[in-house]
């Protein structure tokens, strides 16, 4: 009988230690994780509709919150059966905000026609939708491709 009590006591102690460690790690995760949630909209490859995706992005990015968001947008969706907004290889050349205006220069890779990407005009509109949905303080996007002015999106 005493052995059974000792065995049960050992199990209870081990479970209590594991539960305590789990709670500590959960609290550290909740209070130490510095991230924010962003909504991404991508075109569906099948239906022509949109796929909405939510991602947590790090607040401690080297390039800044806005450029990190645009970089993630250009990389594409994590969901299968979606198209890229622009052709693969499109990169941010420069990106900065002055007041309510975003100046965005994308690489010339955007101009390459690709079956896995959206048409360029629709891709630009989707870029504008994504940026304005996630950064409400931006009123105008001055878009450049290969350092050449393309459009002022309002």
N, C-alpha and C positions, 0 to 999 in steps of 0.2 A: 504493500500500500504506500509506504514512504517513497519507494522508488518511482511509483507512478506519479506522485505529487511532485517530486523533484523533476521528473521528465516534463511534466506539464508546465512547471514553473520555468524551466529552461526555454521551452517553446514560447511562452508568453513574453519572456524577457527579449528573446531574439525578435519576435514580432514587434514589440514595443520599440526596439532600437531601429528596426527597418522603417517603421512608421514615422518615427522622429526624423530619421535621415531624409525620408521622402518629403515631409512637411518643410524641413529646412531648405531643401533644394527647390521646392515649389515657390517658397517665399523669395528666395534669391532670384529665381527666374522672373517672377512677377515684378519685382522692384528694381532689378538691375538691367533688364532688357530695355534698351533705349531704341525703340522702333516706332514707326507709325504706319498706319494702314493707308494704302492707295488703291484706287479702282482703275483697272485697265479695261479698255474696250477693244476687242479684236474682231475682224471679219471672219465669219464661218466659211469654211472651204466648201461645204455642202449646200447650205440653204440660202446663202446670201444675206442672212441676218447677222446680228452681232452676238458675240460671246463676251460676257462680263466676268472679269476675274479680279479677285482681291488679293493683294500681296502686302506683306509687312516688309518695309524697307528700313535699313539702318539709319539712325540719325547721325552717326559718326562717319559719314562718307567723305572721302578726300575731295571729290569733285563738287560737292554741294547737293542739297536736296533736289533741286530742279533738274540738274544735269543727270543725276542718278536715275530719276524718274524717266527722263527721255531715253537714256541708255537702255534701261529695262524695257521700255516700249519698243525700241528698235530691235532688241533681241528677239522679241516675239512672245507668244503665249506659251504657257506650260501645259496647256490643254491641247490634246490632239485634235486634228481636223479643223484647224484654223489657219488663216493665211497671215503672212507677214504684212505689216503696214506698208513697208517699202522693201525693195529688193535686198537680198542677203548681202551683208558687207557694208551697208549704209552706217556711217558713224557720225557722231557729233564732232564737228571741227571746233566750233566755239559756241558758247551758250552763256548769256548773262542777262540780267534783268536790271533795267534802269527805270525807276518809278513803276508805272503800270505797263511798261512795254518790255516784251521779251525779244531779244535779238538772238536768233537761232540760225547757225550756219551748219548745214549738213554736207557730207561728202558727195562727190559726183557719182558715187556708186548707186545713189538713189535713181539715177536716170537709166540704169540698165533694166531692160524689160525681163521679167522673171515670171514663170508660171506659178510659183509659190507665193507671189506677192499680189497685193491689191493694185488696181490701176493708180497711177501717180496722183491724178486729181482727187480721187476718192481717198487716197492715203493721206493727202494734205488735209482734207476736211476731217478725217478721223484723228489725225495728229492734233488739230485745233480742238476737237471735242474732248480728247483726253486731257490736254493741258488745262483747258478752261474748267473742266469738271473737277480737277484736283487742285488747281491754284486759282482761286476765285479773284485774287487781286490782279491778275493779268488781264488787261483789256485788249491789248493788241499784240500780235505776234509778227515780227518782221522776219520773214523767212528768206534765207540765202542758201543757194546750192553752189558749192565750189567757189565761194566768196563773191558770187554774183546775186544781186537782189532779184527775187522771184515774185514775192507777194507780201502784201500787208493784210493779215487776217484779223478781222474784228469780230 
